């Protein structure tokens, strides 16, 4: 299944050019056109899924397995010492293309890449109360 309006579906179909790095029956990996660092790679399922919550477990597994193959090659090719592996769900979380995709971002000491979040703290009893609400939402 694909979405004719989705740029990643168009990349998967070969309708939009990309610098493909890896592909198999379920997944395509290609360089991001707006990289955070050189070698920034996107790993996407061939089938259109909006986000992690919509994707069948076998699709998520295929994407993660492909990332485990691609990430070491990106590290070797770029000389990076590590990488970030992340994914966004929903526009308020930073998702721009509404097709499930994971980012592999090569990292080096002192590369200047920063994600800019501030860590907070829970007030007295807040963590326990929130934990209880989440467990209830999980059905437990």
C-alpha positions in Angstrom: 0.0 0.0 0.0 1.3 3.5 -0.8 0.0 7.0 -0.5 0.2 8.9 -3.9 0.8 12.2 -2.1 3.6 10.9 0.2 7.1 11.9 -0.8 8.6 8.8 0.8 6.2 6.6 -1.1 7.4 8.4 -4.3 11.0 7.8 -3.3 10.3 4.1 -2.7 8.6 3.9 -6.1 11.5 5.6 -7.8 9.4 8.6 -8.8 11.5 11.0 -6.8 15.3 10.7 -7.0 17.3 9.7 -3.9 20.7 8.5 -3.0 19.7 4.9 -2.1 22.0 3.0 0.2 20.1 -0.2 0.9 16.9 -1.9 0.0 15.2 -5.2 0.5 11.6 -6.4 0.0 10.3 -4.4 3.0 12.6 -1.4 3.4 14.5 1.4 1.6 17.3 3.4 3.2 18.6 6.6 1.6 20.5 9.8 2.5 18.5 12.6 4.0 18.5 15.7 1.6 18.8 18.0 4.7 21.3 16.2 6.8 22.0 17.0 10.4 25.5 15.6 9.7 27.1 14.0 6.7 25.8 10.5 6.2 22.4 11.3 7.9 20.3 8.4 6.6 16.6 7.7 6.6 15.3 4.1 6.8 11.7 3.7 5.7 9.3 0.9 5.1 8.1 0.3 1.5 4.5 0.1 2.7 2.9 3.4 3.8 2.4 3.7 7.6 1.9 7.1 9.1 3.9 6.5 12.3 5.0 4.0 14.8 1.5 3.5 16.2 0.0 2.7 12.8 2.8 0.3 11.7 2.4 -3.4 12.0 5.0 -5.0 14.3 6.6 -6.9 11.3 7.1 -3.6 9.5 8.8 -2.0 12.5 11.0 -5.1 12.9 12.0 -5.0 9.2 13.0 -1.3 9.5 15.0 -1.9 12.7 16.8 -5.0 11.2 17.7 -2.9 8.1 19.0 -0.1 10.4 21.3 -2.6 12.1 22.8 -3.4 8.7 23.0 0.2 7.5 24.3 2.0 10.6 27.7 0.2 10.7 28.3 1.0 7.1 27.4 4.6 7.6 29.9 4.7 10.5 32.6 3.1 8.5 32.0 5.4 5.4 31.9 8.6 7.4 34.5 7.8 10.1 31.9 8.7 12.8 32.4 7.2 16.2 28.7 6.8 17.1 25.2 7.7 15.9 21.8 8.7 17.1 18.9 6.5 16.0 15.5 8.2 16.4 12.0 8.6 15.1 9.2 11.2 15.4 5.5 10.6 15.8 3.1 13.4 14.9 3.8 17.0 13.8 4.0 18.3 17.4 6.9 15.9 18.0 8.7 17.1 14.9 7.4 14.6 12.3 7.5 16.4 8.9 6.8 13.5 6.5 3.9 11.5 7.6 5.4 8.1 6.6 7.2 6.1 9.3 10.9 6.6 9.1 13.9 6.3 11.4 16.9 8.6 11.3 20.5 7.4 11.6 22.7 10.4 12.4 26.4 9.9 12.5 28.2 11.6 15.4 31.7 12.7 16.2 33.1 14.3 19.3 32.7 18.1 19.1 30.5 17.9 16.0 28.2 20.7 17.3 25.0 18.6 16.9 22.7 19.4 19.8 19.1 18.4 20.3 18.3 21.2 22.8 15.9 19.7 25.3 15.9 20.6 29.0 15.4 17.8 31.5 12.8 18.5 34.1 11.9 17.1 37.5 8.7 15.6 38.9 7.2 17.2 41.9 6.4 15.3 45.1 4.1 12.4 44.1 3.8 13.3 40.4 5.9 10.4 39.1 3.9 7.9 41.1 0.5 9.4 40.0 1.6 9.5 36.4 2.9 5.9 36.5 -0.4 4.8 37.9 -2.3 6.5 35.1 -0.1 5.0 32.4 -0.4 1.5 33.9 -4.2 2.0 34.0 -4.1 3.1 30.3 -2.1 -0.1 29.6 -4.9 -2.1 31.1 -3.0 -3.2 34.2 
